[in-house]
Amino acid sequence: MALDKILSIGGKPGLYKLLTQTRSGFVGESLLDGKRVTVGIRSNVSVLSEIAIYTLEEEVPLREVFQKIKEKEDGKKTSISHKAEKIELEEYFFEILPNYDEDRVYASDIKKIIQWYNILLDNNINEFAEEKDAEEPVSTKTSSEEE
C-alpha cells in the first residue's frame, strides 16, 4: 500500500488507512487497532505522501526519510523508542538526516516519524522508495559546429 492512502488525523493517535470518501469527509481504518472512524472535511488530516521534513537546503519527502530509517535499521523496527528522551531522539534523527533543520523540526516531529515508521512496519507497509519514471532526458544536439 502506498503512502498516499495512509493518513494522520489531528487529535487521534496513530495512522489510518483511507477506506472510502463520503460526502462529508471520509472513512478511515486505524492501523493500530483496526477500528473504523468517520472524519469530517474540516478535520486536520495529513496524507503521508504529502509530508516533507525541513533540512538546511530543501524539504525532504517523508518517504525518503522512512527509506533512510529502513536502510539504517536493515528493514527492522527502530532501535530507539518514540518515547525516548529528546536528546536521544535528536541524535538518532541526526544519523538519519544529518542536515535536518533543528530550528524547524521539533522532538515531537521526530517522535511521530519514529512511531509512524514502526506502525507502518507492523502493518507490512515497508516500500518507501518512490518509483521513478523510466523517462530519460532527451539529448538534443545543436549544429553549432557548422561553418
C-alpha positions in Angstrom: 0.0 0.0 0.0 1.3 3.4 -1.0 1.8 6.3 1.5 -0.8 8.3 -0.4 -3.5 6.1 1.2 -2.1 6.5 4.7 -3.4 9.4 6.8 -2.6 11.2 10.1 -5.6 12.6 11.7 -5.2 15.6 14.1 -6.2 14.7 17.7 -6.2 10.9 17.0 -3.3 8.6 17.8 -1.5 6.5 15.1 -2.1 6.3 11.4 -5.2 5.5 9.4 -5.8 3.7 6.1 -8.1 5.6 3.7 -11.1 3.3 3.0 -13.6 5.5 1.2 -14.6 9.1 0.7 -18.1 10.3 1.7 -20.0 13.5 1.0 -18.9 14.9 4.3 -15.4 13.6 4.6 -14.0 10.0 4.6 -13.9 6.7 6.4 -10.5 5.5 7.7 -9.3 2.4 9.5 -6.8 2.6 12.3 -3.5 0.8 11.6 -3.2 0.4 15.4 -6.5 -1.4 16.3 -8.4 -1.8 13.1 -11.3 0.4 14.3 -13.1 2.5 11.6 -13.6 6.2 12.1 -15.6 8.7 10.1 -13.8 12.0 9.7 -15.3 15.3 8.6 -13.8 17.5 5.9 -13.0 20.2 8.5 -10.7 17.8 10.5 -6.9 18.3 10.3 -5.8 15.4 8.1 -2.4 14.9 6.5 -1.6 12.4 3.8 1.9 10.9 4.5 2.9 11.2 0.9 2.5 15.0 1.1 4.6 15.5 4.3 8.1 16.7 4.0 10.9 17.3 6.5 12.8 20.6 6.6 16.6 20.4 6.0 19.1 23.2 5.7 18.9 23.1 1.9 15.5 21.8 1.0 12.4 19.8 2.1 12.9 16.0 2.0 9.8 13.9 1.4 8.8 11.7 4.4 9.0 8.6 2.2 12.8 9.3 1.7 13.2 9.7 5.5 11.4 6.4 6.0 13.7 4.8 3.4 16.8 6.1 5.2 15.4 4.7 8.5 14.8 1.4 6.8 18.3 1.3 5.4 19.8 2.1 8.8 17.7 -0.5 10.6 18.0 -3.2 7.9 14.3 -3.2 7.4 13.5 -3.8 11.1 11.8 -1.6 13.7 13.8 1.3 15.0 16.4 0.7 17.7 15.1 3.7 19.6 11.6 4.1 21.1 9.5 7.1 20.1 9.2 7.7 23.9 13.0 8.2 24.3 14.4 11.4 25.7 14.6 14.4 23.5 18.4 14.4 23.1 18.4 10.7 22.2 15.7 11.3 19.5 17.7 14.2 18.1 20.9 12.2 18.0 19.1 9.3 16.2 17.5 11.6 13.7 20.8 13.3 13.1 22.2 9.9 12.0 19.3 9.5 9.6 19.2 13.1 8.2 22.4 14.9 9.2 21.3 18.2 7.7 17.8 18.4 9.1 16.8 21.9 10.3 17.0 21.7 14.1 15.1 25.0 14.4 12.0 23.8 12.5 12.0 20.0 13.2 11.0 19.5 16.8 11.4 16.5 19.1 7.6 15.9 18.8 8.0 15.6 15.0 10.8 13.1 15.4 8.7 11.1 17.8 5.9 11.0 15.3 8.2 9.9 12.4 9.7 7.1 14.5 6.2 6.0 15.7 4.8 6.1 12.2 7.7 4.1 10.8 7.1 1.4 13.3 3.3 1.3 12.8 3.9 1.0 9.0 6.3 -1.9 9.6 3.8 -3.6 11.9 1.3 -3.4 9.0 3.7 -4.8 6.4 4.0 -1.4 4.7 7.7 -1.2 4.0 8.1 0.0 0.4 9.1 3.7 0.8 11.3 4.3 -2.2 9.5 6.3 -4.9 9.0 4.5 -8.2 10.9 6.6 -10.7 9.6 7.1 -14.2 11.5 5.3 -16.8 11.8 8.5 -18.8 15.3 9.7 -19.6 16.1 13.2 -20.6 16.3 13.6 -24.4 19.5 15.0 -25.6 19.3 17.5 -28.4 22.4 18.1 -30.4 23.0 21.5 -31.8 24.7 22.0 -35.2 26.7 25.0 -34.0 29.9 23.4 -35.2 29.0 24.0 -38.9 31.0 26.8 -40.6 
